[in-house]
Amino acid sequence: MINLELTPKIKEWLDTPADQRDIAAGAELLLRVNRNRILYNNILRNPAKHAPTLEYHLQKILKQRLIDTTHEEVARMMATVDGIAEQHGFSRSTRSEFQRGKRADHDMLPPEVQQLYIDNADIMRRMRDAHTRLRMINSTNSTCPDSDRYPLAKDIIKLDLQYRDNWNLYDHYVKGTPLAATVRAVDARTSAKNAAKTINLLLGKYAKEPSQSMADRIRKLYAQIPAPSEKVKAKMSELKLS
């Protein structure tokens, strides 16, 4: 398993100008990855001579880590996309759990509420199109399937959140009240969006003042996020919460 804590540190070291790098710190990073103490001792004995070798190894490690991390992230995103495709039935006509169809009072609703219904037709078209393109990507027509899949999977996940939220608002809007006051049904996928925002705040607080109750809350929120960012994953690992 990749130690996510080291990846940003390796990148930071490599991003530092060569004449300002702490060779000993770089050698320590390399040792933590490859456990090669002989190479580590050689670098410390003659930093100037072995600086290019150190940079070469860390560049190679960083490149592979980014590839592995992207593959892992895309795999999680694809699992989420598969769930979205199944739920919406991209290969057939179906409705989401919130969609009840066009309301009988649709023509009497405020324009901004009617627009939610119209927007969702376009959102569904865009999701289906992205999913079709996603399914066509394979190792024979792409030199890097993960890189090609990532933006499409990300778009589908984002569009699905908007689609569900629009139906939630449209279905539960009460005539004569502000749209912002609409009480939505509980939706695990739209709540994941809020979880991603909240967890960043809690991680900062936990780093300063850790507690078991906050750790439990952070882990619960983390489990709700289908595709956590690299920053959040690294912070979770650094704080030993994952």
N, C-alpha and C positions, 0 to 999 in steps of 0.2 A: 504493500500500500504506500502511495506517495505521501511523504511528509509535506503537506501543503504549506506549512509555516516557512519552509526553506525557499520555496519558489520565488516569492517576491523579494526575499533577501538576496538571492543570487542575481536576480534581474537588477536590483538596486546597485549591487557591487559592479556589475558589468556596465551599467549606465554611468558610473562615475568615471571621469577622465582618467586615463591610464597613469598619469603622473600624480594623481591624488588618491589612488587606490591603497587600501590597507592590505598589503599582501598576506600578512599573517591571518587577518580575518577571512580573506578569500580562501586561503589554504584550509582554514578550519571548516568552512562551508563544504569544500571539496571532500575533506575527510569524513564529514558527517554523512555524505552521500555514498562514497565508494569504499570507505573504511581502509584505504590504502595508506598505512602509516609510513611506509618507506618513502612514497612520493611526497607525503606531507613533510617529513623530516628533510628531504632534499630541497624542497622549496624554501623552508625556513633557513637552511644553511646558506643558500645563495639566492635570495629573493630576486635580484636583478636578472640573473641568468634564467631562472625558471618562471618569471612572470608571464612570458608568452605561452608557455606550456599550461600554466594555471588558467589563463584566459581561454585557451582552446578547450580544455576539459569542461570548464563551467559553461561555455557557449553551447557545447554539445549536449550537456546535461539539461540546460534550460530549454533548448529546442525540443528535445524528446519529452520533457515534462509538459510543455505546452501542447504537444501533439496528444499525449496520453490524457491530459486533463480535458482537452477539447473532445476527444473521443468519449470520455466518461460522461461529460456534460450533454453531448448530443444524444447519447444512448438514453439518458434520463428524459430528455426532451422528446425523443421519439416515442417513448412509452406514454408520455402525456398526450402526444399527438394521436397515437393509436386509440387512446380512450376517447378523445374528442371526436375522431372519425367514427367510432362505433356509436357514440351517443347521438351524433347528428345524422348518422347514416348517409355519409357522402355518396354512397352508391345507390341510395334509394331516397324516397321522399319521407321525411320524418319531422317531428317537432321536438324541441327541447322540453325539459321538464317544466319550464316556466311558460312556454308559448301555448296559449289557448286559441290562437288564431286571431283574426281581426275582430275587435270589439264591436258589439252591436251599436254602441254609441260613438264609434270612431269619428264620424263626421262632426260630432259636437265637441270633440276634445280640442284643447288648445293646439295651435300649430306645432309647438315644440314637442308635444306628446305624439301627435300624428307623425312627425318627422322620424321618431324612433322606429316606427313600423317600416317606413320607407328605407331608412338607413340600413336596417337589418337585412333587407333583400340584397343590397349591394355587398354587405359584409359577408353574407353566406356565399355569394358568388365568388368573392375574393378568396375565401377559405377553401372552397372547392377547387378553385384554380391552383392555389398554392399546393394543395394536397396532391393534385394530379401531377404537378411538376416534381413534387417530392418523391412520389412513387417511381418516377422514371429514372431517378439517379441511382446508378450502380457503378461498380468498379470497372466496367467495360467502357462507360461513356464519361467517366469523371476521374481525373488524376488524384483528386482528394475529396471523396464523397462526404466526409464529415464537414469540411469547409463549405461545400455546396448545399448540404442539408441544413446547416445551422440557421442561416437567415430565413429560410422558408419555414422551418419548424418554429422559430421565434415569432414570426408573423402570425402563424396559425394560432399559437397560444395566446398572443396578444389580442387578435381579432375575436377569438372565442370568449375572452373575458368581456370585451365590449359588447358582443352579441348577447351574451347572457344578461349583462347588466341592463342593456336596452330593453329586453323582454321583461326583465324584473320590474323596471320602472313602468313600462307600458301597461303590463297586466295589473299592477297594483295601484296605479294612479287613481286618486279619488277626485272626481270633477269638482271644480270650485275651490281647490286647494293649490298652493304653490307646488310645482314639480319637486322642488328641493325637500319638501316635507313628506314625500311619499315614503311609506314604510315598506321596505323590500322584504321578500322572503329570504331566509338564511340560505346562502349559496357558498358552499365550501370553496369553489374556484375563485369567486370574486373576493372572498375573505383571505385567500392566499396572497392576493395583491396587497392587502392591508398588512398581512403578517410580515411580508418582505420589508415594508417600511418600518414597522414597529421593532423588528429584531435588530436593526442597525442601532437604534437608540438604546435598547436594552443591553447590547453587547458593550457599548461604551460605558454604561453605568456599572455593568458587572466587572469590567476590567479594573475599575476604581474601587468598587466595594462589592466583592463576590458574596453570594449567599446561596444556600441550597434552594430556597423557594424561587429565586430569580433564575437559577440554573434550570430548574424544572420547567419554568415558564418559557425560557428561551428554547429548550429542546422541543417543547410542544409546538411552538410557533414554527421552528425549523422544519418539523415534520409536515407542516402544511404547505411548504413551498416546493412546487414540483421541479423548479430549476434554479436553485440558489446561485447567486453570483460568486465568482472566484474570490472576491473580497470577503464575503460572508463565510464561505467555506474555510478560507485561510484563518479567519478570526476565530471561528468555532474550534478549529484544530489547535490554534495557539493557546486558547483558553481551556483546552482539554474538555470541550463540551460535546465533541463528536467522536 
